[in-house]
Amino acid sequence: ARAAITSESPTLNPRGALAALTLSPPSAGSPDDDDMIVVADVYSNGSASLAAVVEPPRNRRMIDEFQDALRKNPAFVPASLDRRPQTMRVVFVLQKMNVPEGSY
């Protein structure tokens, strides 16, 4: 399904810590306390590093958690699997929200 765009955007490693971070519940404060926009460099082996924070979260701990998730294991699949350039810069818009179980 992603084959048409893999050369333009890296594929998230579904077993990586970054994917797990996106599934974790929001912090105890307001649901939008974890929202942020960041820029990351994605390397050929799937690892990534934080390049810039465009819009920081109100919950500053989220930046640390995001950086930890990038460091723990490859956040993305290797470039050879995606047939993408060796290194790419990507923009993340992260928004967490509570969705009540019975509402979908």
GIQUI-V899972 format. One record per pair of residues at least 12 apart in sequence whose ideal C-beta (glycine too) atoms are under 6 Angstrom apart, sorted by the first residue. I is the first residue (numbers start at 1). J is the second residue. Records with the same first field share a line. If there is no record, write none. Layout:
BEGIN
I = J / J
END
This chain:
BEGIN
6 = 82 / 84
7 = 83 / 84
10 = 42 / 76 / 82 / 88
11 = 77 / 82
13 = 74 / 75 / 76 / 77
16 = 73 / 74 / 75
17 = 69 / 72 / 73
18 = 69 / 75
21 = 69
26 = 96
27 = 59
31 = 97 / 98
33 = 58 / 59
34 = 57 / 59 / 62 / 96
35 = 57 / 95
36 = 55 / 56 / 57 / 94
37 = 54 / 55 / 93
38 = 53 / 92
39 = 51 / 52 / 91
40 = 90
41 = 89
42 = 76 / 88 / 90
43 = 87
44 = 79 / 86
45 = 78
46 = 74 / 76 / 77 / 78
47 = 74
48 = 70 / 75
50 = 67
END
